[in-house]
Amino acid sequence: MSFKVPALELDRVIQNVLHYADPASIGVREIFFVVSTKGIQCFSCDDYVTVSDSLSSDLDVVPFEFSLSIEDTEALGAWIKKDKKVVHKYDIIIQQKMTGVLFECDETSTDDESDNMFFSILQPSYEAWDLVMRLLNEELETIEGSGFALRPERLVKLARLKADREAPIDMRFTSLNGVFFVQFKKGSTITGAIMPVKRSKVKEEFLWPTTDQ
């Protein structure tokens, strides 16, 4: 089974999710791909931030899921970007194989040699990705009037996420099973969740004063 997606879109998705992929993460050390008839959605997660980005395309495929190592995903991104003509002009053909996934560009292949990359797939860490899906659930209720503190290093990468230039970063405070966290959205395709800092572990002078109601 094979299908085509725009190289520019695939490049954007991969670069975005790699911002929050950490090989030293305690939890997840892989990139999760979900292929459906509507396109491709990718997920990454370090120990404090999770992010998802997607590309929309009408695909004639049987839906499937797989994970790639962070190192292989980085190699895929580098391969797509090695020739700017690929990124800006051509499509990437993706083929599902028995033990992995093949990415190829017909336009840069020759009669003698194919321009492709093959990656062995990993068994997704479904328990971890199930939690990610619940953290990204857009139907969670917004908690109004609640303050929260975030580490600067968890925020700085948000500015690097590629989206429409006019798109702000929209944030809201919410909770799941009694755990409070921040959801964010950038543009029409990027969503994520950030774990806030426990205020009890922050110096009081660093926080806004609280007032009794």
C-alpha positions, 0 to 999 in steps of 0.5 A: 500500500502506498500513497503520496503527501506534499513534501512541504506539509510532511516537513512542517509536521515532522519539524514541529513534533521534533521540537518536543521529542527527547531521547532522554525522556523517562516516558516516551522516546518515539514519534507516533504516526496515525495514517487515516483517509483524512491524512497523517497526524503525528505526536511527540511527548517529552516529560512535560510537553506533548504536541500534535500536528497534522496534514490533511489529504484525501488518502485511499488507504487502510488506516494504520499506526506506527512509531519511529525512533526519534533518531529515525524521524530526525533522519527523515526530516533531514532527508526531506530538507536535503534538496529544497526542490523536494520540499517546495515542489514534489510529493513524498510517496509513503509505502507501508512494508512488512517491517517498516515504512519506505519514503521515496521521491520519484522526482529525484530518483533516477533509472539507476537509483531510487531516492528513498529512506526505509525505517523499521517501525516500532511497536507504539507505546499505546498506554502512553499515547492513550494518555496523550490523546486524553490530554489533547482532548478538546472537549475538556472543560476550561477552568476559568479564573485560575492562575498557573506558572510555566517554565520558560524552557517549556514555552520558548519552543512554542514560538518555533512551531511552524503555523500561519504567521498570523496565528497566536498561541491560544492557551487554556487551563483545564484538568484530567482526573484531578490533574491540572495542566495547560492546553495550547493551540497554534494555527489550525493543526497544532495542539498540545499540552504543558504541565505547569510548575507546582506553585508550592515549589516556587519561591513566593516572590516569583508568583503573583500574590493570592487574594482571599475571596 
